[in-house]
Amino acid sequence: MPDSLGSRGLDATRRLLAHFPDAPLKVDDRGTSIELTPTDPDGFAVTIYDQDDDTMIAAGRWHTHYDDPEQLAWCALWLLTPFYRLVEEHKGGVLVAVWVERYEADGWVGSDPVFYMNPEDPISWQAKGDETFARRYQQQRIVDLPMPYTQFEPEAALDADGLPPDFQAGKRVVHDRESEAITLV
């Protein structure tokens, strides 16, 4: 198999995950993809795909592409920590967007949205009648970092256990009259 950006992304992920051999994680390495499935029922799977010119990473209905193998590997690792979380937003029961959030000094910051509703049509993003936006947050703590998170985010406000103050493993849903996804455009 020729050396490609995609294959290097998978190799970088394998090397990084080798530092966490005791993580409660099933690793299904198929050669051109790696699926990381937590054994914790509150966890969510992360899958990496070799796409030759880049590597795609997916979790739930979210995905993005990387052409930097090391960034891809770190994204996979961060998704297994309590400092990244998935957010899925529905409007009246219809999926409108999915994105990741990273815990930073100013709190949770969203990035890399995948839109399932046109973000350039502001009228469609307005709640009608008693319609609400439901955001499903999904967090996990499968991997503990070998150093304090403050080495990555020195100004991050953490609780006594070194976690984001609102950390909650598993899923939780928040309802709102306004979309948060549309602010990520």
N, C-alpha and C positions, 0 to 999 in steps of 0.2 A: 504494500500500500504506500503510495507516495506521501512524502511529508507535506502537509497542507496546514493552513492556519487553523482549520477545524480540528485536525488530529493533534496539533500542538495544544489547543485549548483543553482537549480531553486529557492529554499527558500532564499538563500543569495542574489540572484538578486532581488527578490521581496522586501526584507528588504532594500536594497540599493536604489532601485527606489522609495520607499516610501518617501524618503527625497526630491523628486522632483515632488510633486503632480501637479504642474502647468506647467510642461514641455509639449510642443505641441506634444503629443505622444499618439497614440492609443495603448493600451496594451491589447493584446488578449491572456489571460491566459487559456490554455486548460488542465491544470493539469500536463501533461507530456511534455509540451512545452510552451514557451512564445514567442510571436511575438511582437516586438516593432516597430511600424510603425509611422514615423513622419508625422504630418499633413502638414508640409512644403513640397511643391512639389520638392524642391531641395534635400530633404533628402533621405536616404536609410534605408530599414528595417534591423533589427538585430533579429535573431531567436536563441533561446536556446532550446536544446533538452536533456531530461533526457535519458541517455543510460545506466542506472543502474551503471556500474562500472566507468563511467565518464560522463561528460557533453560536448556536442558538441555545438559550437557557429558558426553561419553562417551569412554572410552578402554578398549579391550578389552571386558570384561564389566562394567566399573564405570561408573556414571553418577551424577550428582546434578543438582539444579536450583538456579538462582540467580535472585533477583529484583533483584539489584544488578548492573547492566551492567559496572561497573569490576571488581568482584570476579570475575565470570565471565571477563573478559579476562585478568586476572592469573592465574587458575587455569590457563587454557589455556597461557599463557606458562610458568608454573612447571612444568607437566607436560613441557615440552620441555627442561628443565634437569636437571642431575644432583642437584638438591636436593629433588625430588619423585620418588616411584617408585610403581609399581602393585604390589599384592600380591594374589595369587589363592591361596586355600587350598582344598585338597581333603582329604576324609577317605576313605581307602580308594578313591581314584579318582573320588569324587563331589564336584563343586564345592559348597562350603558357604558361601563368602563371598569378596568382593572389596572392597578398600579402597585408599586412597591413604595414603602416608606422607610426611611432611615432615621434613627434617633440621633439628633444633633444637639448642639448647645441651646438652640431655640425651640427644641421639642421635635416632633415628628415632621419630616419634610418629604413630600411625595415626589416621585420621578418616574420616568419611563412608562407613561400611561399607554394602555391599549384601549382604543375607543371602539365601542360597538354601536354607538349612535354618533351621528355627524356633529363634531364639535363646532363646526362653522354655521350651524343652524340654531341660533340662540332661542328661537321660539320653542323648539322641541325640548329644550332644557328647562322650561318653566313648568312647575307643578300645577296641575289643574284640579280644581275641586278639593277633595280631601286626599289627593295623591301626595305621597311622600317619597323621598329618596332614602333607601335603606343601604347603609354601608356595613358590610361584613368584614371585620378585622380578624385576621388569622395570624397568630404568633406561636413561636415554638422556642424551646431551649434544648436543642439536641446536642449542640457543641458549646462547651465553655471555653472561652479564650484563655490562652496561657498567661496573659497579662491583663491588668485592669483596662477597662474600656476607656478610661480617661487618658490613656496613652494615645488613643486614636482621636478622641474628642475631649480635650482637656477641660472645656467649659461645660460639659454635659452634667446636668443635675441628675444624680442617681440616688436610689434609695439605699438603705443600710446594707443590702445584699449586693450592691453594685449593679442594679438593674434599673431600667426606666421606671419611674414611679408608678406608671399605670400598666406595667407588664401584667399580662394575663394569658397564660398558655391556653391554646385552643381557639375557639371562635366566639365572637360576641358581635351583636348587631346594634347599630345606632340609627335612629330615624331622624330625618331632618327635612325641612321644607325646601332647602337649597341644596344644589349639587356641590360637592367638593371637587369632583373630577374636572368640571369645566374650568376651574381655577388653574389647572395644570397645563392648559393649552399654551 
